[in-house]
């Protein structure tokens, strides 16, 4: 039995009721040629039958923007029973995916009666205020579809969690905005510092010395977000703001002292977007504390820590048993991060959407994994019979290249041994072929049996998708990749 959760004062309940009535009148006059008409008394824009997949309705009075969030209402249904309602702030999310896809992703924040964020449990996930409706890149006009299976994010996060790591909790949903069906999405947690997400200490502005200064930090190797460097622009601006992906600044980030080959960089940091030597650089964005909150002492500490690790990794002589770089990192977390990204063929791994974190008095840990959209053999840059970590051997002068860390680690017998031991452990449990393919099968059956695949590809038509064939391709890729990793890791 489901219970409906409300967190509103009476004024908000009245607002919800009146707004829902107004939007009901709006729904009666709509017309969308991509959707099969349903009876006027239907609860949703499409008929979902006996589907158990959560169905989320969002209503807004204004056009959704890239930045900032605008107010709206969210109603969450399971089997047509209302289980949660809230006022929210909603905005588009993503940079490249926003530009390339007609099926947009959204970031939401639960808002109270004065539009301040508040924490709540949604769909069984731990209380928080920030959530994501993750779409799947699709644009029929240029035949762009990264993930016809609709599984790339979900599958990778499930596997990473089953390996004992935190990854964004995820659940399939169907989305309707302002009475128009938007398709199958993944409801997931936004990555952020939280005891139930990236569990590091909340580093205060007053903690600037001693053990206090040593954590917690969250860093990210990634593009600069359009909303951070160019907020409040018209929507059309974000369709072609490619330069905003590389507007690194001292306020937002710091640069590695080493280039992608492990040589000292000699050019000045924070050059203009897409300058001639950008491909050599690696920037670390401040995720926690945020750039507005982090102090000079904290910046200096984490910059020096990363530099000391990199220097040690380059200086260590792998012909002996002595290591110094392992004093700075949690090696097991690096191994798990490597395994998941390599198994999924995540072409953005290591160089984009790459998170790491450091707790007080503890070493640097990799993760969580994030953004597996372009993976699973849906790219043509790195052969499936090589490591994604060797990206730089196949792509020259991409604006974002793989840092030297990963090719260097692959040279180290200590890393190889740790990788081999962990791989052998996982292959008879979490990552056995039967377990991995079983997850694919049960997930695809869940989506198909609930009618979600048919509804999604009725909405997003124009590219021919043979869903059973897409699942066969995914299974074949995973089976081949597992076998190749068996042979390659076994040969260390």
N, C-alpha and C positions, 0 to 999 in steps of 0.2 A: 504494500500500500504506500502511496506517495503522499507526502504532506506538503502543503503550500507554504513557502517561506516568504514573509513580508518583513521589511525593515523600514517603515515609513511612519511619520507622524500623521495625524488625521488630515492635515492640509495636503500632504503628499498623496494620500489615498484619493482625495477628491480630485487632485490634478491628474492622477492616473486614469480615473474613471472618465473625466471629461475629455481628456486627450484621446482615450480609446474610442469614445463615441464619435469624436470628430474624424478620426482616422478610419472608422468604419464607413462613414459616408464617403470619404475619399476612395476607399477600396471599391465601392460600388460602381465608380465611374472609370476605373482603370482598364487598360487594354494592353496585353503583351502577346504578340504573335507567336512567341516561342513556347508558350505554355498552353496546354490543353485546358479548355474551359471546364470549370466545375460548377456545381450548384451554388446559387447565391448564398445559401445558408451554411456553406462549408466554413469550418473554422480557419482553414489555411488557404493559401493561394493555389495549392495543388492538393490533390487527394493522396493521402499517405496510407490509407487502408489501416491495417493492423501493425504498421511499422513500430518498432520499439526504439528507433533512433531518435534522440532528442531533436525537437524542432524549436528553433528560436526565432521569435518575431521581434524586430526592432522597428520603432516608429520615430520619425523625427519631423520637426516642422521646417527645418532648414536643410540646405544642401550639405552633405558630409564633406569635410575638408581634409587635406593632408595634415594640416597643423593650423590652429589648435583643435582640440576636441569640441564638438558641439553637443548640446543636450539632446537626449532621446529617452525612450522608454524601451525596456527589454522584458519580454515575457518568455519564459522557458517552459516548454511542454514536453512531457513524456507520455506516449500513448494518449495524446490529446487531453491529458490532465495537466493543469497548470501547477508547476512545482516551485517556481521562483519568479519574482517580479522585482524590478528596480528601475529607478532613474539611472541613466548612465551618461557618461561622456563617450563619444565615439569619433574616430578619425580613421583615415586610410593609413596603412603601414606598408613598409617595404620601399626599396629604391628601384633597383633594376626590375624586380617583379611588378612593381606598380606601373612602370613604363611599358613593359612588354605584354601585360596581361589585361584582358577585359574582365576577367574574374578577379576582382580585387580582394585583398586581405584587409582586415580591420583590427585596430586596437581599441579596447574598451576599458573604462574605469567605472566601477560602481560609485554612484554619487548619492549623497544624502540630500536633505531638503534645501541646503544652501550650496549645492554643487561642490561639496568637498568629498574626497574619496573616503570610503569606509570598507572594511574587510567583511566578507561573508563567504560561507561555503556555497559553492555552486556545483551542481551535478556530482556531489560526493567528494569534490576536491577540497583540500584544506583551505581555511579562510584566507582570503586576500582580496585586494581591490582591483588589480590589473590582470586582464585576460586578453586572449587573442582568438579571433576567428580566422584561421589560416586557410586561404584558398589554394587553388592549384593553377599554375600559370597556363592560360589558354587564350589564344587569339587566332581565330579562323582565317582572318584576312591574310596572314603570312604563314599559316600552317604551324603555329607555335604551340606545342604541348609538351611539357617536360615530364609529366607524370600521369599517363593514361590510367594507371592502376589506382590512383588516388591513395597510395599507400606509403610513399617515400618517407614522409615525416613520421607517420604513425609507426611504421614497422621499425625504423631505426631507433626511435625513442623507447619503444617497448623492449627491444633487444638490449639497449644500453642499461635500462633499469634492471633487467633480469640479470645483468652481469654484476649487479650490486652498486651501481652508480646512480646519482640523481640525473634524471632527464625530465623535461617538461611533461607533466601528466597530461594525457591527451585522450580525447573521446570524440568519436564521430558525431556530427550534428548536421542538420539541414537548416538553411538560413533563408529568412524572408525579411526584406527591408521595404518599409512603406508599401506593403501589400504586394510586392513583387518577389517571386521565388528566385533565389540566387544560387541554389545548388547545394552539393555536399561540401561541407567544410570540416576542419578539425578544430574543435574547441580545446584550447591548451593554455597552460600557464605561461605568462611572460617571464623570461629569465630576469631575476633580480635578487638582491640580498633579502633573505627571509629564512626563518628557521625551518620552513618546510620547502624551501627552494634552494638557492645557493646559500648554504648555512655557514656564513662567516660572521664574525663580530661586527656590530654596527660601529664603525670607527668614527669617533666624535672629533670635532674640530679642536677639542682641548687635549687630545691624546697625541702628543708631539715628541715624546721622548721615552727611552727605556723600552720595556716589553710592550707598553701600550701602543707604541708606534709600529709594531711589527705586523699588525693585522687589525681588521680584515680588509683586504683589497680584492676587487674584481677588475680585471683588465680584459680588453677585447682587441684582437687584430681584425680590423674591418674597414669598410668605407665609412666616411663621415655621413651622418644622416642628414637628409635635406632639411628636416625640421629643426635640427640643431644649428645649421649654418645659414639657413634661409627660411625662417618661419613666416607664417602669415602671408604667403604669396598666393595668388589665384591658382586654382587647380591646374589650369593649363600650363603654368610654369613648371610643375613637377613632371610633366610628360616628356620634357627634353632637357632637364637640368643635370646633365651628365657631369659637368665640372664640379658640382656640389659633392660628388662622391669622394673627392680628394682634396677638400679644403682643410687640411690639417693645420692646427695652430698649437702654440704653446699652452693655451688655455685648455684645449680639449685633449691633448695627447703629448706623448714624447716619442722620440725616434730611437731605434736601436743604434748603437755606435758602429755596428757592423753591417755590411751589405749581405746580399743573399748568398754570397760565396764565402763569407767569413772574413772579408777584408775590412779594414777600417774605412769608414766613409769620410771623404774629404770635402764634399759639397755641403753647403749650409742647409740645415733642415727647414721645413715649412715653406718649400718653394711653391710656385703656382701650380694649379691642377695640371696633371699630365705633362709635367716638364720632362726633359730628355733623360733624366736619371732617376725618375720616380720608381721605375721597375726594380732598382737596386735597394730601395728603402723598405723598412718595416716600421710601421707606427703602432703604438699601443694606446688605445683610447681608455680614458678613465670611466669605468662603469660604477664603481663604488670605492670611495666616495665620488659623487658626481663632480664634474669639473667646477661647478659653482660652490662646492662645499669643501673640496680637498685643500689642505693647507700646503704651504711651501715645504714644510718639514716632511709631510707625508709624501709629496711628490718626489722629493730628493731621496727618501728612503726606498720607495718602490723602484725608482729609476736605477738607483745604485744596485739594488738587489738583482734586477734583471741583467744589468751589465756584468755583475760579478759572476752570475750563472753562465752567461754567454762566454765570458773570458775563460772560465774554467773548462767549459765544454770544448773550446778550441785548443786549450793548452794541454789537456790531458793526453798522455801517451798511452794509447790503447794496447800497446804491446806488453804492458805490465798489468798487475792486478790492482794497482792503486788508482783511485778515482777521486776527484774533488768536485766535479759537477754534480754528483749524486748527493752532495751535502745540501744542495739548494732546491732539489725537486723531489717530489714523491714519484719515484720511478714507476710504481705500479699504475698510477693514474695516467702517466704518459703512455704506458703499454696499452691500457684499455682504450684510451682515446684513439690511439693508432689503429687498433684492431677494428673498432667500429667503423671508423671513417674509411678504412681500406676495404672492409667487407662490403660496405654500401657503395663503394666507388664514388665517394663524395668529392666532386671535382673542385669544390670551393674549400675543402679541408685545408687547414694549416695557414691559409693565406687570407681567408675571409670568414666572417661569422665564427671566429675562433676565440673561445672563452678560456680564461684561466683565473684562479683565485688563490689567495694566501690568507690563512688564518694566523692569529697571534702565535708567535713562537713555533710555527710549523712551516714546512717547506712549501714551495709552489706546487699547486695541483692543476692538472689540465682538466678542462671541461666546465660545464656540460657540453655535449655535442649539440649542434644547432644548424638548422637550415640544410636539409638533405634533399632539397628540391631537384637539383641537377645531379643525379647519381644513378646507380643501378644500370650502368651502360646506356644512359640517355645522354651521353656526351661523346665527342669524337676527338678529344685532345690527348688523352693518355690511354694506351692499349690496356685491355683487361688482363693482360699478362705482364703487368708491371705495377709497381707501387705508385699510388697517387702522389706520394711524397717525392717522386722523381718528376713531377710536373715540369720543372725548369728545363729538363732535357728535351721536352717536346714542344714547349711554348717559349718563344723568345720575346722579351720586352713587353709582357703583359703589364698593365699598371700595378697588378698585385701578383707577386710571385711567392713561392714557398720559401720561408726563412731557412737559413742554413741548418737550424736545429735538427730537422728530421733526416736529411741525408747523412748528417754527421752521426746521429744516434744509430742509424742503420750500419755504420762502420764499426760500432763498438761491440765486442763480444759480450760484454756485460748486459747491454740492452738486448742483444740477440738472444742471450740465454733466458733473460726474464720474459721476453716475447714468446720464445719457444715453450717455456714451462706453462705460461698462462694460456697459450693457444691449445696446448694438449689438454689442459684441464677443461677449457670451455668446449672443446670438440666432443667430449663425452657427456656434456650436460647442456648448458644454455645454447650453445652454437652447434649442436649436432645437426647434421643435415635434416634429419627427420623433424627436429624441433623447429628449425628455421622455416622449412617448407610447410610444416604444419600450421605455423602462424600465418603464413601467406594464405593458405587454403581456408582456414577458419575466418579470416578477415574478409576475404573476397566473398565467401559464402554469406557472411553476415550482411554485407552491403547489397549483394544481389537479392537475397531472400526477402529483404525488407523493401525492395523496390527502389533503393536509393540510386543505384547505377543508372537505371532507366530514366529516372526523373532528372538526374544530373545531366545526362547527355541528350535529353530532350531540350533542356534549357540551353546547354552549351553545344549546339550543333554546328556543322560546317566543316568539322574535321572527322573523317571516318574513324571511329574507334571500335575495334572488335575486342570487347572486354575480355572474354575468355582467352583470346590470343595474347592480349597484353599480360594477363596473369601467367600464361605459359612462358612468355619471354622473360618475365621477372623471375620465375622459378628456375628457368634454364640458366639465366645469368648467375643467380645465387649459388646454384649447384656447381657451376663451372668455377666461380670465384673461390668458393670453399675448397675445391680440389686443388686449384692453383696455389692457394695460400698453404694448404697442407704440404705440398711438395716444396715450396720455396722456404717456408719456415723450418720444415724438417731437414733441409739441407744446410742450415746454419752450422 
